[in-house]
Every structure is written in C-alpha cells, then in structure tokens.
C-alpha cells in the first residue's frame, strides 16, 4: 500500500498515534481478559510501526526497543 500525506497531515497523524499509544498502555494494563489484551498489544504494535514509518519519513531513523520507547521518543525527540 502506498499513502501520500502532506507534512501537516503526517504530523497530525503522528500526534494522534502517539496519543493513542499512550492511552492503550493504560488500557492494556487494566485488562483482565487475556485474549483481548493480546489483541490490544498487537494493535498497539501495528500503530507503533506506522508512527515509526511517519517519523522516518520526516526525520532521521531512530532505533527503538518497543512502543513505550517510541512514545517517549516521539513526544520528546532527542532526549
């Protein structure tokens, strides 16, 4: 699949993904149902992958160890 976005659209989508990734971490931690938790974890990883693609399209690629580190890097680049 190929998707072309303007810089503004890319930034807005990235902001939305970062916000949603943070919210999902809380939801995953609070979920007792193992199957639902697994689906949420998979969904969070897919969203983190898209956020990383957006970041690499506009900035230098950063090696990250998972969604929570991605959220921190996207929220505070270069820290």
PDB file of N, CA, C and O in Angstrom:
ATOM      1  N   UNK A   1       0.844  -1.174   0.000  1.00  0.00           N
ATOM      2  CA  UNK A   1       0.000   0.000   0.000  1.00  0.00           C
ATOM      3  C   UNK A   1       0.891   1.239   0.000  1.00  0.00           C
ATOM      4  O   UNK A   1       1.928   1.272   0.662  1.00  0.00           O
ATOM      5  N   UNK A   2       0.486   2.225  -0.727  1.00  0.00           N
ATOM      6  CA  UNK A   2       1.218   3.489  -0.767  1.00  0.00           C
ATOM      7  C   UNK A   2       0.248   4.594  -0.361  1.00  0.00           C
ATOM      8  O   UNK A   2      -0.879   4.651  -0.852  1.00  0.00           O
ATOM      9  N   UNK A   3       0.689   5.461   0.529  1.00  0.00           N
ATOM     10  CA  UNK A   3      -0.126   6.557   1.023  1.00  0.00           C
ATOM     11  C   UNK A   3       0.705   7.822   1.011  1.00  0.00           C
ATOM     12  O   UNK A   3       1.800   7.854   1.573  1.00  0.00           O
ATOM     13  N   UNK A   4       0.204   8.847   0.386  1.00  0.00           N
ATOM     14  CA  UNK A   4       0.918  10.120   0.371  1.00  0.00           C
ATOM     15  C   UNK A   4       0.161  11.125   1.223  1.00  0.00           C
ATOM     16  O   UNK A   4      -1.045  11.317   1.069  1.00  0.00           O
ATOM     17  N   UNK A   5       0.902  11.764   2.129  1.00  0.00           N
ATOM     18  CA  UNK A   5       0.336  12.768   3.025  1.00  0.00           C
ATOM     19  C   UNK A   5       1.127  14.056   2.905  1.00  0.00           C
ATOM     20  O   UNK A   5       2.314  14.042   2.580  1.00  0.00           O
ATOM     21  N   UNK A   6       0.465  15.158   3.167  1.00  0.00           N
ATOM     22  CA  UNK A   6       1.202  16.408   3.279  1.00  0.00           C
ATOM     23  C   UNK A   6       1.973  16.374   4.594  1.00  0.00           C
ATOM     24  O   UNK A   6       1.688  15.544   5.456  1.00  0.00           O
ATOM     25  N   UNK A   7       2.939  17.261   4.754  1.00  0.00           N
ATOM     26  CA  UNK A   7       3.678  17.327   6.019  1.00  0.00           C
ATOM     27  C   UNK A   7       2.729  17.558   7.189  1.00  0.00           C
ATOM     28  O   UNK A   7       2.876  16.942   8.245  1.00  0.00           O
ATOM     29  N   UNK A   8       1.764  18.440   7.002  1.00  0.00           N
ATOM     30  CA  UNK A   8       0.811  18.733   8.080  1.00  0.00           C
ATOM     31  C   UNK A   8      -0.024  17.495   8.420  1.00  0.00           C
ATOM     32  O   UNK A   8      -0.233  17.194   9.595  1.00  0.00           O
ATOM     33  N   UNK A   9      -0.495  16.788   7.412  1.00  0.00           N
ATOM     34  CA  UNK A   9      -1.263  15.568   7.663  1.00  0.00           C
ATOM     35  C   UNK A   9      -0.412  14.525   8.374  1.00  0.00           C
ATOM     36  O   UNK A   9      -0.890  13.852   9.289  1.00  0.00           O
ATOM     37  N   UNK A  10       0.837  14.386   7.965  1.00  0.00           N
ATOM     38  CA  UNK A  10       1.737  13.441   8.608  1.00  0.00           C
ATOM     39  C   UNK A  10       1.963  13.768  10.070  1.00  0.00           C
ATOM     40  O   UNK A  10       1.947  12.878  10.920  1.00  0.00           O
ATOM     41  N   UNK A  11       2.174  15.046  10.367  1.00  0.00           N
ATOM     42  CA  UNK A  11       2.374  15.463  11.769  1.00  0.00           C
ATOM     43  C   UNK A  11       1.126  15.200  12.599  1.00  0.00           C
ATOM     44  O   UNK A  11       1.222  14.715  13.727  1.00  0.00           O
ATOM     45  N   UNK A  12      -0.045  15.515  12.051  1.00  0.00           N
ATOM     46  CA  UNK A  12      -1.288  15.300  12.792  1.00  0.00           C
ATOM     47  C   UNK A  12      -1.535  13.815  13.037  1.00  0.00           C
ATOM     48  O   UNK A  12      -1.946  13.423  14.129  1.00  0.00           O
ATOM     49  N   UNK A  13      -1.287  12.998  12.034  1.00  0.00           N
ATOM     50  CA  UNK A  13      -1.453  11.557  12.207  1.00  0.00           C
ATOM     51  C   UNK A  13      -0.465  11.015  13.234  1.00  0.00           C
ATOM     52  O   UNK A  13      -0.823  10.178  14.062  1.00  0.00           O
ATOM     53  N   UNK A  14       0.755  11.481  13.182  1.00  0.00           N
ATOM     54  CA  UNK A  14       1.770  11.054  14.147  1.00  0.00           C
ATOM     55  C   UNK A  14       1.368  11.461  15.564  1.00  0.00           C
ATOM     56  O   UNK A  14       1.495  10.666  16.495  1.00  0.00           O
ATOM     57  N   UNK A  15       0.884  12.691  15.734  1.00  0.00           N
ATOM     58  CA  UNK A  15       0.419  13.147  17.051  1.00  0.00           C
ATOM     59  C   UNK A  15      -0.729  12.279  17.563  1.00  0.00           C
ATOM     60  O   UNK A  15      -0.764  11.916  18.739  1.00  0.00           O
ATOM     61  N   UNK A  16      -1.663  11.951  16.678  1.00  0.00           N
ATOM     62  CA  UNK A  16      -2.790  11.109  17.055  1.00  0.00           C
ATOM     63  C   UNK A  16      -2.324   9.723  17.473  1.00  0.00           C
ATOM     64  O   UNK A  16      -2.799   9.176  18.468  1.00  0.00           O
ATOM     65  N   UNK A  17      -1.399   9.159  16.716  1.00  0.00           N
ATOM     66  CA  UNK A  17      -0.877   7.835  17.052  1.00  0.00           C
ATOM     67  C   UNK A  17      -0.156   7.840  18.394  1.00  0.00           C
ATOM     68  O   UNK A  17      -0.354   6.936  19.207  1.00  0.00           O
ATOM     69  N   UNK A  18       0.671   8.839  18.631  1.00  0.00           N
ATOM     70  CA  UNK A  18       1.403   8.923  19.898  1.00  0.00           C
ATOM     71  C   UNK A  18       0.430   9.007  21.065  1.00  0.00           C
ATOM     72  O   UNK A  18       0.606   8.331  22.078  1.00  0.00           O
ATOM     73  N   UNK A  19      -0.582   9.827  20.924  1.00  0.00           N
ATOM     74  CA  UNK A  19      -1.580   9.963  21.979  1.00  0.00           C
ATOM     75  C   UNK A  19      -2.309   8.641  22.218  1.00  0.00           C
ATOM     76  O   UNK A  19      -2.504   8.232  23.363  1.00  0.00           O
ATOM     77  N   UNK A  20      -2.702   7.992  21.155  1.00  0.00           N
ATOM     78  CA  UNK A  20      -3.420   6.728  21.260  1.00  0.00           C
ATOM     79  C   UNK A  20      -2.535   5.633  21.839  1.00  0.00           C
ATOM     80  O   UNK A  20      -3.009   4.818  22.631  1.00  0.00           O
ATOM     81  N   UNK A  21      -1.258   5.596  21.461  1.00  0.00           N
ATOM     82  CA  UNK A  21      -0.341   4.591  22.002  1.00  0.00           C
ATOM     83  C   UNK A  21      -0.238   4.711  23.523  1.00  0.00           C
ATOM     84  O   UNK A  21      -0.232   3.705  24.231  1.00  0.00           O
ATOM     85  N   UNK A  22      -0.158   5.936  24.016  1.00  0.00           N
ATOM     86  CA  UNK A  22      -0.096   6.144  25.459  1.00  0.00           C
ATOM     87  C   UNK A  22      -1.362   5.686  26.153  1.00  0.00           C
ATOM     88  O   UNK A  22      -1.306   5.056  27.209  1.00  0.00           O
ATOM     89  N   UNK A  23      -2.507   6.003  25.560  1.00  0.00           N
ATOM     90  CA  UNK A  23      -3.783   5.581  26.129  1.00  0.00           C
ATOM     91  C   UNK A  23      -3.910   4.062  26.145  1.00  0.00           C
ATOM     92  O   UNK A  23      -4.453   3.487  27.089  1.00  0.00           O
ATOM     93  N   UNK A  24      -3.410   3.421  25.106  1.00  0.00           N
ATOM     94  CA  UNK A  24      -3.527   1.968  25.013  1.00  0.00           C
ATOM     95  C   UNK A  24      -2.717   1.262  26.088  1.00  0.00           C
ATOM     96  O   UNK A  24      -3.125   0.207  26.575  1.00  0.00           O
ATOM     97  N   UNK A  25      -1.586   1.820  26.462  1.00  0.00           N
ATOM     98  CA  UNK A  25      -0.778   1.192  27.516  1.00  0.00           C
ATOM     99  C   UNK A  25      -1.574   1.075  28.808  1.00  0.00           C
ATOM    100  O   UNK A  25      -1.504   0.055  29.492  1.00  0.00           O
ATOM    101  N   UNK A  26      -2.325   2.108  29.141  1.00  0.00           N
ATOM    102  CA  UNK A  26      -3.157   2.076  30.350  1.00  0.00           C
ATOM    103  C   UNK A  26      -4.276   1.051  30.200  1.00  0.00           C
ATOM    104  O   UNK A  26      -4.567   0.304  31.134  1.00  0.00           O
ATOM    105  N   UNK A  27      -4.899   1.016  29.029  1.00  0.00           N
ATOM    106  CA  UNK A  27      -5.988   0.066  28.798  1.00  0.00           C
ATOM    107  C   UNK A  27      -5.484  -1.374  28.852  1.00  0.00           C
ATOM    108  O   UNK A  27      -6.141  -2.245  29.421  1.00  0.00           O
ATOM    109  N   UNK A  28      -4.319  -1.620  28.259  1.00  0.00           N
ATOM    110  CA  UNK A  28      -3.746  -2.969  28.272  1.00  0.00           C
ATOM    111  C   UNK A  28      -3.458  -3.412  29.707  1.00  0.00           C
ATOM    112  O   UNK A  28      -3.749  -4.547  30.086  1.00  0.00           O
ATOM    113  N   UNK A  29      -2.891  -2.514  30.488  1.00  0.00           N
ATOM    114  CA  UNK A  29      -2.564  -2.849  31.881  1.00  0.00           C
ATOM    115  C   UNK A  29      -3.813  -3.142  32.709  1.00  0.00           C
ATOM    116  O   UNK A  29      -3.764  -3.939  33.646  1.00  0.00           O
ATOM    117  N   UNK A  30      -4.918  -2.506  32.372  1.00  0.00           N
ATOM    118  CA  UNK A  30      -6.145  -2.662  33.156  1.00  0.00           C
ATOM    119  C   UNK A  30      -7.029  -3.806  32.670  1.00  0.00           C
ATOM    120  O   UNK A  30      -8.058  -4.087  33.284  1.00  0.00           O
ATOM    121  N   UNK A  31      -6.652  -4.464  31.592  1.00  0.00           N
ATOM    122  CA  UNK A  31      -7.478  -5.514  31.001  1.00  0.00           C
ATOM    123  C   UNK A  31      -7.177  -6.865  31.631  1.00  0.00           C
ATOM    124  O   UNK A  31      -6.021  -7.281  31.709  1.00  0.00           O
ATOM    125  N   UNK A  32      -8.227  -7.547  32.081  1.00  0.00           N
ATOM    126  CA  UNK A  32      -8.084  -8.868  32.689  1.00  0.00           C
ATOM    127  C   UNK A  32      -8.206  -9.992  31.662  1.00  0.00           C
ATOM    128  O   UNK A  32      -7.642 -11.069  31.857  1.00  0.00           O
ATOM    129  N   UNK A  33      -8.926  -9.756  30.585  1.00  0.00           N
ATOM    130  CA  UNK A  33      -9.159 -10.781  29.560  1.00  0.00           C
ATOM    131  C   UNK A  33      -7.901 -10.953  28.710  1.00  0.00           C
ATOM    132  O   UNK A  33      -7.491 -10.025  28.012  1.00  0.00           O
ATOM    133  N   UNK A  34      -7.291 -12.133  28.767  1.00  0.00           N
ATOM    134  CA  UNK A  34      -6.013 -12.380  28.081  1.00  0.00           C
ATOM    135  C   UNK A  34      -6.127 -12.250  26.565  1.00  0.00           C
ATOM    136  O   UNK A  34      -5.229 -11.702  25.926  1.00  0.00           O
ATOM    137  N   UNK A  35      -7.212 -12.742  25.985  1.00  0.00           N
ATOM    138  CA  UNK A  35      -7.378 -12.661  24.529  1.00  0.00           C
ATOM    139  C   UNK A  35      -7.534 -11.211  24.084  1.00  0.00           C
ATOM    140  O   UNK A  35      -6.951 -10.802  23.080  1.00  0.00           O
ATOM    141  N   UNK A  36      -8.316 -10.438  24.826  1.00  0.00           N
ATOM    142  CA  UNK A  36      -8.497  -9.021  24.499  1.00  0.00           C
ATOM    143  C   UNK A  36      -7.180  -8.270  24.662  1.00  0.00           C
ATOM    144  O   UNK A  36      -6.843  -7.418  23.840  1.00  0.00           O
ATOM    145  N   UNK A  37      -6.435  -8.586  25.723  1.00  0.00           N
ATOM    146  CA  UNK A  37      -5.133  -7.946  25.942  1.00  0.00           C
ATOM    147  C   UNK A  37      -4.193  -8.236  24.774  1.00  0.00           C
ATOM    148  O   UNK A  37      -3.489  -7.340  24.308  1.00  0.00           O
ATOM    149  N   UNK A  38      -4.177  -9.467  24.303  1.00  0.00           N
ATOM    150  CA  UNK A  38      -3.317  -9.842  23.177  1.00  0.00           C
ATOM    151  C   UNK A  38      -3.688  -9.061  21.919  1.00  0.00           C
ATOM    152  O   UNK A  38      -2.810  -8.619  21.178  1.00  0.00           O
ATOM    153  N   UNK A  39      -4.997  -8.891  21.678  1.00  0.00           N
ATOM    154  CA  UNK A  39      -5.424  -8.100  20.517  1.00  0.00           C
ATOM    155  C   UNK A  39      -4.992  -6.649  20.660  1.00  0.00           C
ATOM    156  O   UNK A  39      -4.558  -6.032  19.686  1.00  0.00           O
ATOM    157  N   UNK A  40      -5.106  -6.095  21.871  1.00  0.00           N
ATOM    158  CA  UNK A  40      -4.688  -4.712  22.103  1.00  0.00           C
ATOM    159  C   UNK A  40      -3.181  -4.552  21.911  1.00  0.00           C
ATOM    160  O   UNK A  40      -2.728  -3.571  21.322  1.00  0.00           O
ATOM    161  N   UNK A  41      -2.409  -5.511  22.406  1.00  0.00           N
ATOM    162  CA  UNK A  41      -0.953  -5.450  22.260  1.00  0.00           C
ATOM    163  C   UNK A  41      -0.579  -5.498  20.783  1.00  0.00           C
ATOM    164  O   UNK A  41       0.291  -4.752  20.334  1.00  0.00           O
ATOM    165  N   UNK A  42      -1.239  -6.379  20.024  1.00  0.00           N
ATOM    166  CA  UNK A  42      -0.969  -6.467  18.589  1.00  0.00           C
ATOM    167  C   UNK A  42      -1.337  -5.148  17.889  1.00  0.00           C
ATOM    168  O   UNK A  42      -0.580  -4.639  17.062  1.00  0.00           O
ATOM    169  N   UNK A  43      -2.485  -4.620  18.230  1.00  0.00           N
ATOM    170  CA  UNK A  43      -2.925  -3.357  17.623  1.00  0.00           C
ATOM    171  C   UNK A  43      -1.962  -2.227  17.965  1.00  0.00           C
ATOM    172  O   UNK A  43      -1.629  -1.411  17.105  1.00  0.00           O
ATOM    173  N   UNK A  44      -1.511  -2.177  19.222  1.00  0.00           N
ATOM    174  CA  UNK A  44      -0.565  -1.143  19.629  1.00  0.00           C
ATOM    175  C   UNK A  44       0.732  -1.259  18.829  1.00  0.00           C
ATOM    176  O   UNK A  44       1.302  -0.245  18.427  1.00  0.00           O
ATOM    177  N   UNK A  45       1.201  -2.481  18.596  1.00  0.00           N
ATOM    178  CA  UNK A  45       2.430  -2.666  17.826  1.00  0.00           C
ATOM    179  C   UNK A  45       2.254  -2.203  16.387  1.00  0.00           C
ATOM    180  O   UNK A  45       3.146  -1.569  15.824  1.00  0.00           O
ATOM    181  N   UNK A  46       1.109  -2.517  15.788  1.00  0.00           N
ATOM    182  CA  UNK A  46       0.845  -2.048  14.423  1.00  0.00           C
ATOM    183  C   UNK A  46       0.859  -0.524  14.360  1.00  0.00           C
ATOM    184  O   UNK A  46       1.431   0.059  13.439  1.00  0.00           O
ATOM    185  N   UNK A  47       0.228   0.118  15.343  1.00  0.00           N
ATOM    186  CA  UNK A  47       0.192   1.581  15.378  1.00  0.00           C
ATOM    187  C   UNK A  47       1.586   2.159  15.621  1.00  0.00           C
ATOM    188  O   UNK A  47       1.940   3.186  15.042  1.00  0.00           O
ATOM    189  N   UNK A  48       2.371   1.511  16.465  1.00  0.00           N
ATOM    190  CA  UNK A  48       3.742   1.965  16.716  1.00  0.00           C
ATOM    191  C   UNK A  48       4.578   1.859  15.442  1.00  0.00           C
ATOM    192  O   UNK A  48       5.417   2.718  15.172  1.00  0.00           O
ATOM    193  N   UNK A  49       4.346   0.802  14.659  1.00  0.00           N
ATOM    194  CA  UNK A  49       5.056   0.643  13.396  1.00  0.00           C
ATOM    195  C   UNK A  49       4.717   1.775  12.434  1.00  0.00           C
ATOM    196  O   UNK A  49       5.606   2.310  11.771  1.00  0.00           O
ATOM    197  N   UNK A  50       3.449   2.144  12.351  1.00  0.00           N
ATOM    198  CA  UNK A  50       3.030   3.243  11.474  1.00  0.00           C
ATOM    199  C   UNK A  50       3.636   4.560  11.965  1.00  0.00           C
ATOM    200  O   UNK A  50       4.115   5.362  11.164  1.00  0.00           O
ATOM    201  N   UNK A  51       3.615   4.779  13.272  1.00  0.00           N
ATOM    202  CA  UNK A  51       4.214   6.006  13.823  1.00  0.00           C
ATOM    203  C   UNK A  51       5.698   6.067  13.505  1.00  0.00           C
ATOM    204  O   UNK A  51       6.223   7.137  13.197  1.00  0.00           O
ATOM    205  N   UNK A  52       6.380   4.928  13.577  1.00  0.00           N
ATOM    206  CA  UNK A  52       7.805   4.896  13.250  1.00  0.00           C
ATOM    207  C   UNK A  52       8.032   5.196  11.772  1.00  0.00           C
ATOM    208  O   UNK A  52       8.990   5.885  11.421  1.00  0.00           O
ATOM    209  N   UNK A  53       7.162   4.688  10.908  1.00  0.00           N
ATOM    210  CA  UNK A  53       7.268   4.993   9.483  1.00  0.00           C
ATOM    211  C   UNK A  53       7.081   6.487   9.235  1.00  0.00           C
ATOM    212  O   UNK A  53       7.804   7.084   8.438  1.00  0.00           O
ATOM    213  N   UNK A  54       6.121   7.082   9.913  1.00  0.00           N
ATOM    214  CA  UNK A  54       5.897   8.518   9.766  1.00  0.00           C
ATOM    215  C   UNK A  54       7.109   9.301  10.243  1.00  0.00           C
ATOM    216  O   UNK A  54       7.520  10.270   9.605  1.00  0.00           O
ATOM    217  N   UNK A  55       7.679   8.881  11.365  1.00  0.00           N
ATOM    218  CA  UNK A  55       8.842   9.570  11.893  1.00  0.00           C
ATOM    219  C   UNK A  55      10.018   9.457  10.929  1.00  0.00           C
ATOM    220  O   UNK A  55      10.713  10.442  10.681  1.00  0.00           O
ATOM    221  N   UNK A  56      10.244   8.271  10.389  1.00  0.00           N
ATOM    222  CA  UNK A  56      11.385   8.082   9.498  1.00  0.00           C
ATOM    223  C   UNK A  56      11.194   8.813   8.181  1.00  0.00           C
ATOM    224  O   UNK A  56      12.172   9.127   7.502  1.00  0.00           O
ATOM    225  N   UNK A  57       9.954   9.086   7.811  1.00  0.00           N
ATOM    226  CA  UNK A  57       9.700   9.820   6.574  1.00  0.00           C
ATOM    227  C   UNK A  57      10.059  11.295   6.708  1.00  0.00           C
ATOM    228  O   UNK A  57      10.269  11.977   5.705  1.00  0.00           O
ATOM    229  N   UNK A  58      10.128  11.788   7.940  1.00  0.00           N
ATOM    230  CA  UNK A  58      10.374  13.221   8.139  1.00  0.00           C
ATOM    231  C   UNK A  58      11.639  13.524   8.917  1.00  0.00           C
ATOM    232  O   UNK A  58      12.104  14.664   8.907  1.00  0.00           O
ATOM    233  N   UNK A  59      12.213  12.525   9.598  1.00  0.00           N
ATOM    234  CA  UNK A  59      13.397  12.754  10.416  1.00  0.00           C
ATOM    235  C   UNK A  59      14.377  11.611  10.255  1.00  0.00           C
ATOM    236  O   UNK A  59      14.137  10.680   9.486  1.00  0.00           O
ATOM    237  N   UNK A  60      15.460  11.681  10.967  1.00  0.00           N
ATOM    238  CA  UNK A  60      16.436  10.601  10.990  1.00  0.00           C
ATOM    239  C   UNK A  60      15.834   9.387  11.673  1.00  0.00           C
ATOM    240  O   UNK A  60      15.115   9.523  12.662  1.00  0.00           O
ATOM    241  N   UNK A  61      16.118   8.213  11.160  1.00  0.00           N
ATOM    242  CA  UNK A  61      15.611   6.981  11.749  1.00  0.00           C
ATOM    243  C   UNK A  61      16.246   6.786  13.116  1.00  0.00           C
ATOM    244  O   UNK A  61      17.451   6.977  13.280  1.00  0.00           O
ATOM    245  N   UNK A  62      15.439   6.406  14.092  1.00  0.00           N
ATOM    246  CA  UNK A  62      15.893   6.163  15.456  1.00  0.00           C
ATOM    247  C   UNK A  62      15.621   4.709  15.801  1.00  0.00           C
ATOM    248  O   UNK A  62      14.509   4.221  15.601  1.00  0.00           O
ATOM    249  N   UNK A  63      16.632   4.009  16.320  1.00  0.00           N
ATOM    250  CA  UNK A  63      16.443   2.628  16.764  1.00  0.00           C
ATOM    251  C   UNK A  63      15.727   2.643  18.111  1.00  0.00           C
ATOM    252  O   UNK A  63      16.177   3.308  19.044  1.00  0.00           O
ATOM    253  N   UNK A  64      14.607   1.912  18.221  1.00  0.00           N
ATOM    254  CA  UNK A  64      13.821   1.891  19.444  1.00  0.00           C
ATOM    255  C   UNK A  64      13.540   0.457  19.857  1.00  0.00           C
ATOM    256  O   UNK A  64      13.531  -0.449  19.024  1.00  0.00           O
ATOM    257  N   UNK A  65      13.311   0.258  21.152  1.00  0.00           N
ATOM    258  CA  UNK A  65      13.102  -1.082  21.698  1.00  0.00           C
ATOM    259  C   UNK A  65      11.644  -1.418  21.969  1.00  0.00           C
ATOM    260  O   UNK A  65      11.382  -2.390  22.678  1.00  0.00           O
ATOM    261  N   UNK A  66      10.704  -0.684  21.456  1.00  0.00           N
ATOM    262  CA  UNK A  66       9.306  -1.038  21.655  1.00  0.00           C
ATOM    263  C   UNK A  66       8.415   0.178  21.695  1.00  0.00           C
ATOM    264  O   UNK A  66       8.892   1.311  21.635  1.00  0.00           O
ATOM    265  N   UNK A  67       7.105  -0.056  21.796  1.00  0.00           N
ATOM    266  CA  UNK A  67       6.145   1.036  21.746  1.00  0.00           C
ATOM    267  C   UNK A  67       6.333   2.109  22.805  1.00  0.00           C
ATOM    268  O   UNK A  67       6.218   3.294  22.495  1.00  0.00           O
ATOM    269  N   UNK A  68       6.620   1.731  24.049  1.00  0.00           N
ATOM    270  CA  UNK A  68       6.741   2.754  25.087  1.00  0.00           C
ATOM    271  C   UNK A  68       7.940   3.650  24.826  1.00  0.00           C
ATOM    272  O   UNK A  68       7.879   4.856  25.069  1.00  0.00           O
ATOM    273  N   UNK A  69       9.042   3.067  24.329  1.00  0.00           N
ATOM    274  CA  UNK A  69      10.201   3.884  23.995  1.00  0.00           C
ATOM    275  C   UNK A  69       9.896   4.762  22.783  1.00  0.00           C
ATOM    276  O   UNK A  69      10.360   5.900  22.706  1.00  0.00           O
ATOM    277  N   UNK A  70       9.121   4.239  21.841  1.00  0.00           N
ATOM    278  CA  UNK A  70       8.707   5.019  20.678  1.00  0.00           C
ATOM    279  C   UNK A  70       7.875   6.210  21.119  1.00  0.00           C
ATOM    280  O   UNK A  70       8.085   7.322  20.635  1.00  0.00           O
ATOM    281  N   UNK A  71       6.937   5.996  22.028  1.00  0.00           N
ATOM    282  CA  UNK A  71       6.099   7.088  22.523  1.00  0.00           C
ATOM    283  C   UNK A  71       6.962   8.179  23.150  1.00  0.00           C
ATOM    284  O   UNK A  71       6.758   9.364  22.886  1.00  0.00           O
ATOM    285  N   UNK A  72       7.939   7.773  23.991  1.00  0.00           N
ATOM    286  CA  UNK A  72       8.819   8.767  24.618  1.00  0.00           C
ATOM    287  C   UNK A  72       9.623   9.524  23.563  1.00  0.00           C
ATOM    288  O   UNK A  72       9.764  10.744  23.653  1.00  0.00           O
ATOM    289  N   UNK A  73      10.149   8.816  22.567  1.00  0.00           N
ATOM    290  CA  UNK A  73      10.969   9.470  21.531  1.00  0.00           C
ATOM    291  C   UNK A  73      10.129  10.418  20.685  1.00  0.00           C
ATOM    292  O   UNK A  73      10.579  11.513  20.348  1.00  0.00           O
ATOM    293  N   UNK A  74       8.924  10.008  20.343  1.00  0.00           N
ATOM    294  CA  UNK A  74       8.065  10.868  19.531  1.00  0.00           C
ATOM    295  C   UNK A  74       7.625  12.097  20.310  1.00  0.00           C
ATOM    296  O   UNK A  74       7.517  13.186  19.745  1.00  0.00           O
ATOM    297  N   UNK A  75       7.373  11.933  21.592  1.00  0.00           N
ATOM    298  CA  UNK A  75       6.939  13.046  22.421  1.00  0.00           C
ATOM    299  C   UNK A  75       8.081  13.997  22.760  1.00  0.00           C
ATOM    300  O   UNK A  75       7.869  15.202  22.893  1.00  0.00           O
ATOM    301  N   UNK A  76       9.305  13.450  22.900  1.00  0.00           N
ATOM    302  CA  UNK A  76      10.486  14.250  23.286  1.00  0.00           C
ATOM    303  C   UNK A  76      11.671  13.849  22.423  1.00  0.00           C
ATOM    304  O   UNK A  76      12.594  13.202  22.916  1.00  0.00           O
ATOM    305  N   UNK A  77      11.669  14.221  21.129  1.00  0.00           N
ATOM    306  CA  UNK A  77      12.755  13.790  20.254  1.00  0.00           C
ATOM    307  C   UNK A  77      14.121  14.264  20.745  1.00  0.00           C
ATOM    308  O   UNK A  77      14.293  15.405  21.174  1.00  0.00           O
ATOM    309  N   UNK A  78      15.090  13.341  20.666  1.00  0.00           N
ATOM    310  CA  UNK A  78      16.459  13.687  21.004  1.00  0.00           C
ATOM    311  C   UNK A  78      16.819  13.704  22.474  1.00  0.00           C
ATOM    312  O   UNK A  78      17.973  13.950  22.823  1.00  0.00           O
ATOM    313  N   UNK A  79      15.838  13.445  23.359  1.00  0.00           N
ATOM    314  CA  UNK A  79      16.149  13.430  24.799  1.00  0.00           C
ATOM    315  C   UNK A  79      16.895  12.184  25.169  1.00  0.00           C
ATOM    316  O   UNK A  79      17.242  11.995  26.335  1.00  0.00           O
TER     317      UNK A  79
END
